[in-house]
Amino acid sequence: MNPTALFLGTAMWAWTVEKAQAFQLLDDFYAAGYRQIDAATNYPINKNSADFRAAEKILFEWIKVHGISDLKVLMKVGSINNLYTPEHNLSPSFLHIMHNEYQNLLDNQLDEFMIHWDNRDDIQLIRASLEALNHIRQQGVKIGLSGIKHPEHYAQLNRDFGFDFDIQFKHNLLYSDYERYSDFQGKPRFLAYGMNAGGLKFKAKQYHANSSTTVRGVSADQHQGFLNQVEECLTKYNQASELPPLSRFNQCSMVFAYYSPDIKGLLIGPSSTEQLKDSIHFFQGLEKGHHRALYNALRQLQENG
Ligand SMILES: NC(=O)c1ccc[n+]([C@@H]2O[C@H](COP(=O)([O-])OP(=O)(O)OC[C@H]3O[C@@H](n4cnc5c(N)ncnc54)[C@H](OP(=O)(O)O)[C@@H]3O)[C@@H](O)[C@H]2O)c1
């Protein structure tokens, strides 16, 4: 079985993560030997139209400045603005335009081309998109899905196309889209995002002025009861474990996602160099099999909650 992939997320770049910090994150991620980057046309989704495509511009600039030629970029397409509205364009012509655009910008570093949100309930329109993606696949790019309202239509049509889709799905201790994609279960194809539910922490004092939860409008108070239960679970685990004690919600989030069924990769969204190094170090421990017992305890907590 292939090792679990680690992707560097870019959703907060040009929002809470300024260009210089994003450059540093890329420097450190690359130096640590990782190559997979998750991007989207509409990042950052900060509802400021002047920032449409600003996150990917930082990535392209870093690639150019450093003369990088071996990244593996997963590019999500379809949205036509960064205003957090459901408008999207998945017509065959638009998909081809976007593919050409990213092929020109990234050349062989465009590794995967992913549909980003599809609310359509029209099987013929979805078929037309898949026909376009079929042509794109033939040019050597992997094809993936994210934010699909009717996965059952994709599953049905895929009997004709035979795509081996990767699927990005929201997956954390509070919420998971895994069951919605039941037609695609049974194989490691799932890439987990939102592992920290948008940046939750155990304690109020751990948030900072530019916290991800604040700018995204995530209410930490609403989840405090559950966070306390997770922390209690962690305390019990630490007492029984011979490994150095864990202390942060992010560690529980990564354990939970890493050991979940059908996981192919984790998408991390660090907002500082310290968080990046911490997440990489922790991920490498998980690759050695650390903290599986914590996963079992968290799963039980989640099922009871
Ligand atoms: N397909 C989709 O629809 C979709 C949707 C969302 C995201 N994504 C992708 O997935 C990536 C990650 O998503 P996300 O930002 O929602 O993930 P997340 O893990 O739920 O939230 C990221 C936040 O968690 C905190 N954090 C991260 N690493 C930490 C660490 N080591 N220690 C302590 N706190 C840490 C930071 O909050 P603070 O900054 O407040 O410290 C960070 O901004 C995105 O960048 C994007 O590429 C895809």
Ligand as a Chemical Component Dictionary entry (heavy atoms), coordinates in Angstrom:
data_LIG
# 
_chem_comp.id                   LIG 
_chem_comp.type                 NON-POLYMER 
_chem_comp.pdbx_formal_charge   0 
_chem_comp.three_letter_code    LIG 
# 
loop_
_chem_comp_atom.comp_id 
_chem_comp_atom.atom_id 
_chem_comp_atom.alt_atom_id 
_chem_comp_atom.type_symbol 
_chem_comp_atom.charge 
_chem_comp_atom.model_Cartn_x 
_chem_comp_atom.model_Cartn_y 
_chem_comp_atom.model_Cartn_z 
_chem_comp_atom.pdbx_ordinal 
LIG N1  N1  N 0  -11.789 20.866 -1.121 1  
LIG C1  C1  C 0  -12.257 21.832 -0.360 2  
LIG O1  O1  O 0  -13.421 22.274 -0.488 3  
LIG C2  C2  C 0  -11.375 22.392 0.718  4  
LIG C3  C3  C 0  -11.979 23.147 1.736  5  
LIG C4  C4  C 0  -11.167 23.650 2.733  6  
LIG C5  C5  C 0  -9.812  23.418 2.704  7  
LIG N2  N2  N 1  -9.224  22.717 1.704  8  
LIG C6  C6  C 0  -7.736  22.526 1.651  9  
LIG O2  O2  O 0  -7.273  21.948 2.877  10 
LIG C7  C7  C 0  -6.298  22.812 3.482  11 
LIG C8  C8  C 0  -6.468  22.759 4.991  12 
LIG O3  O3  O 0  -7.802  23.117 5.319  13 
LIG P1  P1  P 0  -8.178  23.977 6.578  14 
LIG O4  O4  O 0  -7.389  25.236 6.618  15 
LIG O5  O5  O -1 -9.666  24.105 6.598  16 
LIG O6  O6  O 0  -7.643  23.022 7.758  17 
LIG P2  P2  P 0  -7.778  22.992 9.318  18 
LIG O7  O7  O 0  -6.724  22.042 9.741  19 
LIG O8  O8  O 0  -9.175  22.707 9.765  20 
LIG O9  O9  O 0  -7.469  24.468 9.834  21 
LIG C9  C9  C 0  -6.212  25.050 9.671  22 
LIG C10 C10 C 0  -5.930  25.874 10.922 23 
LIG O10 O10 O 0  -5.621  24.981 11.997 24 
LIG C11 C11 C 0  -4.610  25.546 12.789 25 
LIG N3  N3  N 0  -3.399  24.700 12.732 26 
LIG C12 C12 C 0  -2.828  24.133 11.655 27 
LIG N4  N4  N 0  -1.718  23.445 11.988 28 
LIG C13 C13 C 0  -1.585  23.580 13.326 29 
LIG C14 C14 C 0  -0.635  23.103 14.253 30 
LIG N5  N5  N 0  0.414   22.360 13.892 31 
LIG N6  N6  N 0  -0.812  23.436 15.575 32 
LIG C15 C15 C 0  -1.850  24.198 15.961 33 
LIG N7  N7  N 0  -2.804  24.689 15.110 34 
LIG C16 C16 C 0  -2.651  24.376 13.797 35 
LIG C17 C17 C 0  -4.300  26.929 12.207 36 
LIG O11 O11 O 0  -5.146  27.869 12.857 37 
LIG P3  P3  P 0  -4.579  29.326 13.273 38 
LIG O12 O12 O 0  -4.087  29.949 12.018 39 
LIG O13 O13 O 0  -5.771  30.006 13.833 40 
LIG O14 O14 O 0  -3.494  29.078 14.281 41 
LIG C18 C18 C 0  -4.718  26.763 10.764 42 
LIG O15 O15 O 0  -5.052  27.981 10.130 43 
LIG C19 C19 C 0  -6.582  24.197 2.895  44 
LIG O16 O16 O 0  -5.456  25.048 2.941  45 
LIG C20 C20 C 0  -6.983  23.847 1.490  46 
LIG O17 O17 O 0  -5.833  23.637 0.686  47 
LIG C21 C21 C 0  -9.997  22.174 0.718  48 
# 
loop_
_chem_comp_bond.comp_id 
_chem_comp_bond.atom_id_1 
_chem_comp_bond.atom_id_2 
_chem_comp_bond.value_order 
_chem_comp_bond.pdbx_ordinal 
LIG N1  C1  SING 1  
LIG C1  O1  DOUB 2  
LIG C1  C2  SING 3  
LIG C2  C3  SING 4  
LIG C2  C21 DOUB 5  
LIG C3  C4  DOUB 6  
LIG C4  C5  SING 7  
LIG C5  N2  DOUB 8  
LIG N2  C6  SING 9  
LIG N2  C21 SING 10 
LIG C6  O2  SING 11 
LIG C6  C20 SING 12 
LIG O2  C7  SING 13 
LIG C7  C8  SING 14 
LIG C7  C19 SING 15 
LIG C8  O3  SING 16 
LIG O3  P1  SING 17 
LIG P1  O4  DOUB 18 
LIG P1  O5  SING 19 
LIG P1  O6  SING 20 
LIG O6  P2  SING 21 
LIG P2  O7  DOUB 22 
LIG P2  O8  SING 23 
LIG P2  O9  SING 24 
LIG O9  C9  SING 25 
LIG C9  C10 SING 26 
LIG C10 O10 SING 27 
LIG C10 C18 SING 28 
LIG O10 C11 SING 29 
LIG C11 N3  SING 30 
LIG C11 C17 SING 31 
LIG N3  C12 SING 32 
LIG N3  C16 SING 33 
LIG C12 N4  DOUB 34 
LIG N4  C13 SING 35 
LIG C13 C14 SING 36 
LIG C13 C16 DOUB 37 
LIG C14 N5  SING 38 
LIG C14 N6  DOUB 39 
LIG N6  C15 SING 40 
LIG C15 N7  DOUB 41 
LIG N7  C16 SING 42 
LIG C17 O11 SING 43 
LIG C17 C18 SING 44 
LIG O11 P3  SING 45 
LIG P3  O12 DOUB 46 
LIG P3  O13 SING 47 
LIG P3  O14 SING 48 
LIG C18 O15 SING 49 
LIG C19 O16 SING 50 
LIG C19 C20 SING 51 
LIG C20 O17 SING 52 
# 
